[in-house]
Every structure is written in C-alpha cells, then in structure tokens.
C-alpha cells in the first residue's frame, strides 16, 4: 500500500452544468423509505439508487463515484477526440497525447506486431548466465517501472521530513497480496488455480508448447510462493515503525548477503544512496537467499512471466484477454472488459497526467469552487480545534501539541502552482508498448532524481482531474484536486447541510487522518516521532479498540467478516470526519433550521454523506477488497460510523432495539 494516499481512488471530472440542474442534491428516488432509517440507513438512503443502477458488465463495483467516473471519461474523451485528430509540432504536449492515444487505438498495428515488442526483453533474459547478470537486469527493468522481485521509490524521510530518501519495498508477486499464496480456503485455492492457468496462458502466447508452459507456470508460481512466505502482511505494514528501517549499503549487504546492492544502486543511477529505508527487512533477507539458491532457469522463467504480464495490456488482444480473465474476471468478478477507448485513454492519462490536467483545469474548473472550498476547510479546522480542546480523555500536554499540529496543516486545493515538464518524455505513433515503456522510464527518472534532495513541497501526488483527497503525514498536508469539487461531493448551489455532509465530511476525514492510528504518530513537521504522553496513547488505543470490535462484527458475505484492524485508519477518519463536519455545520446554521423537501438540515447532512457510498458490488470484489483494501466496503462506511453518533440518532429518531442503535457504552468516541 502506498503509505500516504489515504482516501478513494476514483477518476472523474466535473458534471456539466445541465446535469447539475437536473440532479437534486437529495433525490427521493435514491431512497427506499419502506425501510426505517433506524433499521438500515444504507438501504433507506440508497436503496432506490441501487435498484435503478444495476451493475454494468464491465465493472466489479458500481456506485455514485463510478457514475462520475463514467461522466468524467466522456468529458476527457471530448478533449482527446479534439487532440487526436490534429497535427502538431514534434515534441509538443498535443503531439505526445495524440500519438500515445492513437498508438493504443491502432489495433491493426498492434495485432500485426504480435510478440515482437517483447522479444528484446526475452533476449535479455535468454542471455543471462549468472545471478549477477540477473540482478543487473532487475535494475534495468526497474528503470522502466517494470518491477520484478521488489520495488524502489523516493519520498520524504519519515524521521527527517525535509529530505527525500530511497525506500526499498517488498513486491514482485503476480497476485495482489501474499495471502493469496499462503491461505488454503476454497476461494483462495480457486484463485491460485486460475493464476496458474493465467501463467500457462502467458507462456503459451509467447511461443512455449502447452507442456512446457505448464512446467514453467509451476516454476514461476512456486518461486513467487517462496517470496510471499517471507513477505510482511498488510496488517503488519500498517505500523509505520515496522516499515521504517534505516540503513546504508554496508548494513543492507550485511543483513541480506547474496545480492549486490551496491551494483543495484549504481545501475539505477543513484550511486552512493547514503542512508535509505528498507521497509520489510526480512523480505530482503529472504529474497537475497532465493536469488542465491534458486536455479537461474527458474528466475529466467519468472522474469519472462513478469514482463509479459506487466505489458499485457499494451499487446495483442490474446494478451489483453488473458490478463482480464484473471485480474478482472477471477479476482473482481467483472463480466466484460471496459471499452478499448476508455482503457487507452486511461493509459494516456496516466502517462501525461499533469499535462492533461492543465488542459482540464482551463476547460472545466470554476474558480469560485476553490474559494468555497477554502472557506469550508477553515470552518472544519475550527471545529476540529474545538473538539480537541473539549476531549475528556486527552491531557493538556498532548492537546496542546495536537492543536499545534492541526494549525500547521497545509491545504492545497484545485491544482499545482507549477506544472510538470514533459519535454523529456519520448512518444511516437509506431508502438503502444514502446510508449508505455518510455513513460515508465520517464517517471522513474523523475522519481529517482529526487533522492537525497530537499522535499519539493509544491509537488502534488495526483493530477487535478482525479476525484481524490489525501493526507500526507510527512508534509502534514491535505490535498483536494479540482475534480472533487463536484456532485455528489460538492454542489455550488446546494444548501450548507448537503455540502457539509458530503465535501465537509471528506475534509474532516482527511484532517482526522493526521490523528488516526497511523497519522497520530507523526508530529506537526511530518516526522515519525512520539509526541503523546503514554497515558493518552493508552486511552486512544482503548477507544480505537472499540471501533475495531464494531467492524469485526460486520458480515461482508456469507460467513466472511470485515477486518476491523486492517480498516481502522479509514474508519477512524470516517467517524472523525462526520463529527467535525457536523459540528462545523451547527456553527453555520446558527439556528436557521428550515426543512427542504421535507428533510431537516440535520437529515440532509446524513443523507448527503450516505449517498457518497451508494454502490452495488460483485461478490468476488467484496472478497478481494476485504482482503486487500484498507477502506471498509461502502455499505459499512454508512452503517459503521453513524451507529456511534448521537446526532444521527436525534435526526432520525433512532431507538433502542433498532439495528442502527448501539448502547452508549458500546459507542466509539475518539475525535
């Protein structure tokens, strides 16, 4: 998991003005009023929406965010269609967008090329004669963002937030998590078998016989299983102290002999990296042993599998289909692939994200939205400050430092002050794969060039055309890209209750991440340090344990329960966001509590919040996300936090005996 990207990862754009006029902020058709709000608030608030919005074949989860994503793709398509038809000077942004997109849409050329784009990679693999050569090849591919064995990235030092250092991270697996290799329940065993078949298919597509493909697939699977066995669990990785292990080349070489770490850093262009962070030391100890002890032929098979899978989306339809069958159909339950134009547009958007974002902002971003957002953020800061001051479980010393951290939070809204330079990115019409590889090289050089340099505090971690919000603990900043300022998050013309229940809760959510079970361990300057008294930390843990227990009781499917520990940070942030936004709304209302369309401001606040999480989801996707995702499923992001809020009880007359009711001594009270 990327450690500082905290909320939702859904791409979208602004709804057009006409759509806003016909979409009320609170639509009775979205509701199912045959169900009592006290019995099941998710169904009450979202039951009508779920019935009217069945799951499309090309999606594994379909919610209000996904609707916006679809609309956003259509908006981007307008830009892309205009650009793709033109002729532009070589090296211009328009030329790069057009050529990247057109190379991906030229299926005739892609099919004619067959596996030719993979052959240079295979030649490298076939030419290996030693583990030293293997390690050099790993470094070479890492520079293309093809990441066999492990990963490397550059970000601020968690204990010296002013400087960027290199981070080594476990990886190299074909399945999304170590547990897919380690568990033996029926669902996992089915996934394991389908993954073996996927590997067989890849080897067949690159020219191996069926018998050889089966043998090679087994070899790769077994090697990856050994890597999984030494990998850290997702839950363990939620502890930032466990994943912060500072060392230098001498220390890593002593700890994980058998791998030439000095040569690796030199090969990727870092030279002497100085001190760097090894996030999962035991993984690298185990990996180094595997590199030394596993047959070179096994690693050669592994390398071919990894590059074939990594580039499958840019190859012929056979590769695309094989990749979809496992990652889309088997893991998530998708019935059909997304249309090609959406996939190619998405790849182009990834490669030139800020360049496209700059065009997007000029076309779609209303300046008044930014000012409204800044006002909301300031109001939410005041509310959180009030709540911190009034906490009965926190001592004055910790409170003072918490308030200092809150006041030090930097807020970014809309888009970066300076845009990224794409002049070094090479894009041509001739090869979709080559464009993807060049994009990987470009991004890697941009990233690795930051190592051992001061942090650029103006940089954004995502483009403005992404509906996203994040808290970065190392910079103590919250960031809201332009595209989040649209319904259902934000309505320019809606009443305050709706906006505080939607974007207000999102703001509060991100602020609370600075004080969740992970974020609270960073000080006002973004350094990983303990600024709590031991008694206050103990009280905090006692209160968060209540929330863990609550979510552990939710049944996600059949007998499978939610994972309250894995999702704790997000659940704390949801609960905190609701409390903070509701308190801020009470200041804004100032006694003006006129009902609109039959709903009080308090009711509209909670309905707007619930509507963010309206969604249908496939069973396979439920199971996948429960295993991998630090966010609770949408339904439980509605039910879970609201059961802890007295204001919700009052708004909808929730009584003892209702499902939404929890006895006071069972409620979580944190921020």
C-alpha positions in Angstrom: 0.0 0.0 0.0 1.2 3.5 -0.8 1.5 4.8 2.7 0.2 8.3 2.3 -2.6 8.0 -0.2 -5.5 7.7 2.2 -8.9 8.0 0.7 -10.7 6.9 -2.5 -9.0 6.3 -5.9 -11.8 7.1 -8.4 -11.1 9.2 -11.5 -13.7 11.7 -12.5 -14.4 15.2 -13.9 -17.0 17.9 -13.3 -20.6 17.2 -14.2 -21.7 19.6 -16.9 -24.0 22.5 -15.9 -27.0 20.9 -17.5 -26.5 17.7 -15.4 -26.3 19.8 -12.2 -29.6 21.4 -13.0 -31.5 18.1 -13.2 -29.7 16.3 -10.3 -31.1 17.4 -7.0 -28.7 17.2 -4.0 -31.1 14.9 -2.2 -33.2 12.9 -4.6 -36.1 10.9 -3.1 -35.8 8.4 -5.9 -32.4 7.4 -4.5 -34.1 6.3 -1.2 -36.1 3.3 -0.1 -38.5 4.8 2.5 -40.2 1.4 3.0 -37.1 0.7 5.3 -36.8 2.5 8.5 -33.7 4.7 8.8 -33.1 3.1 12.2 -33.2 -0.4 10.8 -30.8 0.1 7.9 -29.7 3.6 7.0 -27.8 2.5 3.9 -30.9 0.9 2.4 -33.1 3.8 3.5 -30.8 6.4 1.9 -29.5 4.4 -1.1 -32.0 1.5 -1.8 -33.7 3.3 -4.6 -30.4 4.2 -6.2 -29.2 0.6 -6.1 -32.3 -0.7 -7.8 -32.2 2.0 -10.5 -28.5 1.5 -11.2 -27.7 -2.2 -11.9 -24.1 -3.4 -12.3 -22.7 -2.8 -15.7 -20.9 -5.8 -17.2 -17.5 -4.1 -17.3 -17.5 -3.1 -13.6 -17.0 -5.1 -10.4 -18.3 -2.2 -8.2 -20.7 0.5 -9.3 -21.5 3.4 -7.2 -22.1 7.1 -7.3 -18.4 7.6 -7.7 -18.3 5.3 -10.7 -21.1 7.2 -12.3 -19.0 10.3 -12.1 -16.0 8.4 -13.4 -18.0 7.4 -16.5 -19.1 11.0 -17.0 -15.5 12.1 -16.5 -14.3 9.7 -19.1 -16.8 11.2 -21.5 -15.6 14.7 -20.7 -12.0 13.6 -21.3 -13.0 11.9 -24.5 -14.1 15.3 -25.8 -10.6 16.6 -25.2 -8.9 13.5 -26.6 -11.0 13.4 -29.7 -10.1 17.0 -30.5 -6.4 16.4 -30.0 -6.2 13.0 -31.7 -7.4 14.4 -35.0 -4.9 17.2 -35.2 -1.3 17.6 -36.4 1.1 19.2 -34.0 4.8 20.2 -33.8 7.1 17.4 -32.8 7.7 17.5 -29.0 4.6 19.4 -28.2 2.2 18.2 -25.5 -0.6 17.8 -28.1 1.7 15.6 -30.3 2.5 13.4 -27.3 -1.1 13.0 -26.2 -2.3 12.3 -29.8 0.5 9.8 -30.6 0.2 7.9 -27.3 -3.6 7.6 -27.7 -3.5 6.8 -31.4 -0.8 4.1 -30.9 -3.1 2.4 -28.5 -6.2 2.7 -30.7 -4.3 1.3 -33.7 -5.3 -2.4 -33.1 -4.3 -3.4 -36.6 -0.7 -2.4 -36.0 -0.7 -4.0 -32.5 -2.0 -7.3 -33.8 0.5 -7.2 -36.7 3.4 -6.7 -34.3 2.4 -9.8 -32.2 5.0 -10.5 -29.6 7.8 -8.6 -31.4 7.7 -5.8 -28.7 8.5 -8.5 -26.1 11.5 -10.0 -27.9 14.1 -7.5 -26.8 13.2 -8.3 -23.2 13.3 -12.1 -23.9 16.7 -11.7 -25.5 17.9 -10.1 -22.3 16.6 -12.9 -20.2 17.9 -15.7 -22.5 21.3 -14.1 -22.4 21.6 -14.5 -18.7 24.4 -16.7 -17.5 24.8 -15.7 -13.8 22.9 -14.2 -10.9 25.0 -11.1 -11.3 23.5 -10.7 -14.7 20.1 -11.4 -13.3 20.5 -8.6 -10.7 21.7 -6.2 -13.4 18.6 -7.0 -15.5 16.3 -6.4 -12.5 17.9 -2.9 -12.1 17.5 -2.3 -15.8 13.8 -3.2 -15.8 13.1 -1.2 -12.6 14.1 1.9 -14.6 11.2 1.2 -16.9 8.8 0.7 -13.9 8.7 -3.0 -14.6 9.3 -4.3 -11.1 10.4 -7.9 -10.7 11.4 -9.1 -7.2 11.0 -5.8 -5.3 10.3 -2.1 -5.7 12.0 1.2 -5.1 10.6 4.6 -4.7 11.6 8.0 -3.4 9.8 10.1 -0.8 10.4 12.1 2.3 12.3 10.6 5.1 9.8 9.7 7.8 12.1 11.0 10.5 13.6 13.9 8.6 10.7 15.1 6.5 12.7 17.9 4.8 14.7 15.4 2.8 13.9 12.7 0.2 15.4 9.3 0.6 15.1 6.0 -1.3 12.7 3.3 0.0 13.1 -0.4 -0.8 9.8 -2.2 -0.7 8.8 -5.9 -1.0 7.0 -6.9 -4.2 7.5 -8.9 -7.3 4.3 -11.1 -6.9 1.9 -11.8 -9.7 -1.1 -11.9 -7.3 -2.0 -8.8 -5.4 -1.1 -10.0 -1.9 1.0 -12.6 -0.1 -2.1 -14.1 1.5 -3.3 -15.4 -1.9 -0.3 -17.7 -1.8 -0.4 -18.5 1.9 -4.1 -19.4 2.6 -5.9 -22.6 1.7 -9.6 -21.8 1.9 -11.7 -22.8 -1.1 -12.0 -19.4 -2.6 -8.2 -18.8 -2.3 -7.4 -22.2 -3.8 -9.7 -21.4 -6.8 -7.7 -18.1 -7.3 -4.4 -20.0 -7.0 -5.5 -22.4 -9.7 -6.7 -19.6 -12.0 -3.4 -17.8 -11.6 -1.5 -20.9 -12.6 -3.7 -21.1 -15.7 -3.0 -17.5 -16.4 0.7 -18.1 -16.2 0.3 -21.1 -18.5 -1.6 -18.9 -21.0 1.1 -16.3 -21.0 3.8 -18.8 -21.7 1.7 -20.3 -24.5 1.2 -16.9 -26.0 5.0 -16.2 -26.1 5.6 -19.5 -28.0 6.0 -22.3 -25.5 4.4 -25.6 -26.0 1.4 -26.5 -23.8 3.6 -29.0 -21.8 6.4 -26.6 -21.4 4.1 -23.7 -20.5 2.6 -25.8 -17.7 6.0 -26.6 -16.3 7.2 -23.0 -16.5 4.0 -21.8 -14.9 4.5 -24.2 -12.0 8.1 -23.0 -11.6 7.1 -19.3 -11.5 4.2 -20.0 -9.1 6.4 -21.9 -6.7 9.1 -19.2 -6.8 6.6 -16.5 -6.1 5.1 -18.5 -3.2 8.5 -18.6 -1.6 8.7 -14.8 -2.0 5.3 -14.5 -0.5 6.3 -16.6 2.5 8.9 -14.0 3.5 6.7 -11.0 2.8 5.2 -8.9 5.5 1.4 -8.9 5.9 -0.8 -5.9 5.1 -1.7 -5.5 8.7 1.9 -5.5 9.8 2.7 -2.9 7.3 0.1 -0.5 8.9 2.7 0.1 11.7 5.0 2.9 10.4 7.7 1.9 12.9 7.9 -1.6 11.5 8.3 -0.3 7.9 10.9 2.3 8.9 14.3 0.6 8.9 17.1 3.0 8.1 20.4 1.5 6.9 23.2 2.1 4.4 24.8 -0.2 1.8 27.1 -1.8 4.3 24.2 -2.5 6.6 21.9 -4.0 3.9 24.7 -6.1 2.4 25.5 -7.5 5.8 21.8 -8.1 6.5 20.9 -9.5 3.1 24.1 -11.0 1.6 23.9 -12.7 -1.8 22.6 -9.6 -3.6 24.9 -6.9 -4.9 23.1 -3.9 -3.5 25.9 -1.5 -4.4 25.7 -2.5 -8.0 22.0 -2.2 -8.0 22.0 1.5 -6.8 24.8 2.3 -9.3 22.8 0.7 -12.1 19.7 2.7 -11.4 21.7 5.9 -11.3 21.8 6.7 -7.6 25.4 5.9 -7.0 26.0 6.0 -3.3 22.5 6.3 -1.8 23.7 7.1 1.7 21.1 6.1 4.2 17.8 4.7 2.8 14.8 2.9 4.2 14.2 -0.8 3.9 10.5 -1.3 4.6 10.5 -5.0 5.1 14.0 -6.2 6.0 13.0 -9.9 6.4 11.7 -9.9 2.9 15.0 -8.7 1.5 16.9 -11.3 3.6 14.7 -14.0 2.2 14.9 -12.6 -1.4 18.7 -12.5 -1.3 18.7 -16.1 -0.2 16.4 -17.1 -3.0 18.5 -15.3 -5.6 21.5 -17.3 -4.4 19.8 -20.7 -4.1 17.1 -20.9 -6.7 18.1 -22.1 -10.1 18.9 -19.4 -12.7 16.4 -21.0 -15.1 13.6 -20.6 -12.5 14.4 -16.9 -12.3 14.5 -16.6 -16.1 11.0 -18.1 -16.3 9.9 -15.7 -13.6 11.3 -12.7 -15.5 9.6 -13.6 -18.7 6.3 -14.0 -16.8 6.6 -10.7 -15.1 7.4 -8.6 -18.2 4.7 -10.4 -20.2 2.1 -9.7 -17.6 3.2 -6.1 -16.9 2.9 -5.2 -20.6 -0.1 -7.4 -21.5 -2.5 -4.5 -21.6 -0.4 -3.0 -24.5 -0.1 -6.1 -26.6 -2.4 -8.2 -28.8 -6.0 -9.0 -27.9 -5.0 -12.5 -26.7 -2.7 -11.0 -24.1 -5.4 -8.4 -23.1 -8.0 -11.1 -22.7 -5.7 -13.4 -20.7 -4.9 -10.5 -18.3 -8.5 -9.6 -18.0 -9.7 -13.1 -17.3 -7.5 -13.4 -14.2 -7.3 -9.8 -12.8 -10.8 -8.7 -13.9 -12.9 -11.8 -14.1 -11.4 -14.1 -11.4 -10.3 -11.6 -8.8 -13.1 -9.0 -9.1 -15.9 -10.7 -10.9 -16.1 -8.5 -14.0 -18.2 -9.9 -16.8 -16.8 -7.8 -19.6 -13.8 -5.6 -20.3 -14.1 -1.8 -20.4 -14.3 -0.4 -24.0 -10.9 0.0 -25.6 -11.1 3.8 -25.9 -11.5 4.0 -22.1 -8.5 1.8 -21.4 -6.3 3.6 -23.9 -7.5 7.0 -22.7 -6.7 5.9 -19.1 -3.2 4.8 -20.1 -2.5 8.1 -21.9 -3.9 10.0 -18.9 -1.5 8.1 -16.6 1.5 8.9 -18.8 0.8 12.6 -19.2 -1.4 13.2 -16.2 -0.4 16.8 -15.3 -0.2 17.9 -18.9 -3.8 16.7 -19.4 -4.7 18.1 -16.0 -3.6 21.6 -17.0 -5.9 21.4 -20.0 -8.7 20.1 -17.9 -8.4 22.9 -15.4 -8.7 25.5 -18.1 -11.8 23.9 -19.5 -13.7 22.7 -16.5 -12.6 24.1 -13.2 -14.8 27.0 -11.9 -12.6 29.4 -9.8 -15.4 30.1 -7.3 -15.3 26.5 -6.3 -11.8 26.9 -4.9 -12.7 29.8 -2.7 -15.8 28.0 -1.4 -13.5 25.0 -0.6 -11.0 27.1 1.3 -13.8 28.6 3.4 -15.1 25.1 4.2 -11.6 23.9 5.2 -11.1 26.8 7.5 -14.5 26.1 9.2 -13.6 22.4 9.6 -10.3 23.4 11.2 -12.1 25.5 13.7 -14.5 22.6 14.5 -11.7 20.1 15.0 -9.8 22.5 17.2 -12.9 22.9 19.4 -13.3 19.1 19.6 -9.7 18.6 20.6 -10.0 21.2 23.3 -13.1 19.5 24.7 -11.8 15.9 24.7 -12.2 14.4 28.2 -9.8 11.6 27.6 -6.7 13.6 26.5 -4.4 15.5 28.8 -3.5 19.2 28.3 0.1 18.5 27.2 -1.0 16.2 24.3 -3.9 18.5 23.5 -1.6 21.5 23.0 0.6 19.5 20.6 -2.4 18.2 18.7 -3.6 21.8 18.3 -0.2 22.8 17.0 -0.3 20.0 14.5 -3.8 21.0 13.4 -2.8 24.6 12.9 0.3 23.6 10.9 -1.7 21.6 8.4 -1.1 22.8 4.8 -4.1 22.9 2.5 -3.9 22.5 -1.3 -7.0 23.0 -3.4 -7.5 22.6 -7.2 -4.2 22.2 -9.0 -0.4 22.7 -8.6 1.1 26.1 -8.7 3.7 24.8 -11.2 3.2 22.1 -13.8 5.4 19.1 -14.5 7.7 19.4 -17.6 7.1 16.5 -20.0 9.7 17.6 -22.6 11.9 14.5 -21.9 9.1 12.0 -22.5 9.5 10.3 -25.8 6.2 9.4 -27.6 5.7 8.3 -31.2 3.0 6.7 -33.3 4.8 3.5 -34.0 4.5 1.4 -30.9 2.0 1.4 -28.0 4.3 -0.8 -25.9 7.3 1.4 -26.6 5.3 4.4 -25.5 4.3 2.6 -22.3 7.9 1.7 -21.6 9.2 5.2 -22.3 6.6 6.6 -19.9 7.9 4.2 -17.3 11.5 5.4 -17.9 10.4 9.0 -17.7 8.5 8.5 -14.4 11.4 6.5 -12.9 14.0 9.2 -13.7 11.7 11.9 -12.3 11.2 9.9 -9.1 14.8 8.7 -8.6 16.2 12.1 -9.3 14.7 13.3 -6.0 16.8 11.0 -3.8 18.9 12.9 -1.2 17.5 16.2 -2.2 15.2 18.6 -0.3 11.5 17.8 -0.5 9.6 19.9 -3.1 6.6 21.0 -1.0 4.8 22.3 -4.0 4.5 18.9 -5.7 1.2 17.1 -5.9 0.9 13.3 -5.7 -2.1 13.2 -8.2 -3.4 15.3 -11.0 -6.3 17.7 -10.8 -8.6 15.5 -12.9 -8.8 12.8 -10.3 -11.6 12.7 -7.7 -9.4 12.1 -4.7 -8.3 13.6 -1.5 -5.3 12.6 0.6 -3.5 13.4 3.8 0.3 13.2 3.5 1.7 12.7 7.1 5.3 13.6 6.1 4.2 17.0 4.9 1.3 17.4 7.3 -0.8 18.5 4.3 -4.3 17.8 3.0 -4.9 18.0 -0.8 -8.1 18.3 -2.7 -7.7 18.1 -6.5 -10.1 20.1 -8.7 -12.3 17.3 -9.7 -13.5 16.5 -6.2 -15.4 19.8 -6.3 -18.5 18.4 -8.0 -21.6 16.5 -7.1 -22.0 14.3 -5.1 -19.1 15.8 -3.1 -19.8 19.5 -3.7 -22.7 21.5 -5.0 -22.1 25.1 -5.9 -25.8 25.9 -5.4 -26.9 23.5 -2.7 -27.7 24.2 1.0 -24.9 24.1 3.5 -26.3 20.9 5.1 -25.6 18.9 1.9 -22.2 20.3 1.3 -21.1 19.8 4.9 -22.4 16.2 4.8 -20.5 15.5 1.6 -17.4 17.5 0.9 -17.3 18.7 4.5 -17.0 15.1 5.8 -14.3 14.4 3.2 -12.4 17.4 4.5 -12.8 16.3 8.1 -11.9 12.7 7.0 -8.5 14.0 5.7 -7.9 16.1 8.7 -8.6 13.2 11.0 -6.0 11.1 9.2 -3.5 13.3 10.9 -4.8 11.9 14.1 -5.7 8.3 13.2 -3.8 5.3 14.5 -1.0 5.9 11.9 -1.2 9.6 11.3 -1.1 10.4 15.1 2.5 9.1 15.2 3.8 12.0 13.1 4.4 15.4 14.5 3.4 18.8 13.2 6.5 18.8 10.9 5.7 15.4 9.4 8.3 13.4 11.4 7.7 10.0 12.8 8.1 10.7 16.5 6.1 10.1 19.7 4.6 13.3 20.9 1.9 11.7 23.1 2.0 11.0 26.8 1.9 7.3 27.5 -1.4 7.6 29.3 -3.1 9.5 26.4 -1.7 6.9 23.9 -3.2 4.2 26.0 -6.6 5.9 26.2 -6.5 6.4 22.4 -5.8 2.7 21.8 -8.6 1.7 24.2 -11.1 3.8 22.2 -9.9 2.6 18.8 -10.3 -1.0 20.0 -14.0 -0.3 20.3 -14.1 0.6 16.7 -12.1 -2.4 15.7 -14.6 -4.7 17.5 -17.6 -3.0 15.9 -16.3 -3.5 12.3 -15.2 -7.1 13.1 -18.8 -7.9 13.6 -20.0 -6.9 10.1 -20.6 -9.8 7.8 -19.5 -8.9 4.3 -20.5 -12.1 2.6 -21.7 -15.5 3.8 -19.5 -16.1 6.9 -16.7 -13.7 5.9 -16.3 -10.8 8.3 -14.9 -7.3 7.8 -11.4 -6.7 9.1 -11.6 -4.0 11.7 -7.8 -3.8 12.2 -6.9 -3.5 8.6 -9.5 -0.8 8.0 -9.0 1.0 11.4 -7.4 4.2 10.0 -10.1 4.8 7.4 -12.9 4.0 9.9 -11.4 6.5 12.4 -11.2 9.1 9.7 -14.9 8.5 8.6 -16.1 8.8 12.2 -13.9 11.9 12.8 -14.9 13.5 9.6 -18.6 13.1 10.4 -18.2 14.6 13.9 -16.1 17.5 12.7 -18.3 18.4 9.7 -21.5 18.1 11.8 -20.1 20.5 14.4 -19.0 22.9 11.7 -22.5 22.8 10.2 -24.0 23.7 13.5 -22.0 26.9 13.6 -23.0 27.8 10.1 -26.7 27.2 10.6 -26.9 29.4 13.7 -30.4 28.3 14.5 -31.7 28.5 10.9 -33.0 25.0 10.5 -35.6 25.3 7.8 -36.6 22.0 6.2 -36.1 21.5 2.5 -38.2 19.0 0.6 -39.4 17.6 3.9 -35.9 17.0 5.4 -34.3 19.0 8.2 -30.7 20.2 7.7 -29.6 17.5 10.0 -31.3 14.8 8.0 -29.9 16.3 4.7 -26.4 16.2 6.2 -26.6 12.5 6.9 -28.4 11.7 3.6 -25.7 13.5 1.7 -23.0 11.6 3.5 -24.7 8.2 2.9 -25.2 9.0 -0.8 -21.4 9.1 -1.3 -21.3 5.4 -0.6 -24.3 4.2 -2.7 -23.0 1.3 -4.6 -23.6 -2.2 -6.0 -20.7 -4.6 -5.8 -20.0 -8.2 -7.0 -19.3 -11.0 -4.5 -15.8 -11.6 -5.8 -15.0 -7.9 -5.5 -16.3 -7.9 -1.9 -13.9 -10.7 -1.0 -11.0 -9.1 -2.8 -11.4 -5.8 -1.2 -12.0 -7.3 2.2 -8.6 -9.0 1.9 -6.7 -6.1 0.2 -8.3 -2.7 0.9 -7.8 -0.6 4.0 -11.2 1.1 3.3 -14.4 -0.6 4.5 -16.9 -1.5 1.9 -19.3 1.3 1.0 -22.2 -0.1 2.9 -20.3 -0.3 6.1 -18.9 3.2 5.6 -22.5 4.3 6.0 -23.6 1.9 8.8 -20.4 1.8 10.8 -19.7 5.4 11.8 -23.4 6.5 12.1 -24.1 4.0 14.8 -21.7 6.0 17.0 -23.2 9.4 16.5 -25.9 10.8 18.9 -26.7 13.5 16.4 -27.7 10.8 13.9 -29.9 9.2 16.5 -31.7 12.5 17.1 -32.0 13.3 13.4 -33.8 10.1 12.5 -35.4 9.2 15.9 -33.3 6.0 16.3 -34.4 4.0 19.2 -33.1 1.2 21.4 -33.7 -2.1 19.6 -33.0 -0.6 16.1 -30.0 -2.1 14.3 -28.6 1.4 13.9 -28.7 1.8 17.7 -25.7 1.0 19.9 -25.8 1.3 23.7 -23.8 4.3 24.8 -21.1 2.2 26.5 -20.5 0.4 23.1 -20.0 3.5 21.0 -16.7 4.7 19.9 -15.8 8.3 20.9 -12.4 9.3 19.6 -12.1 12.7 17.9 
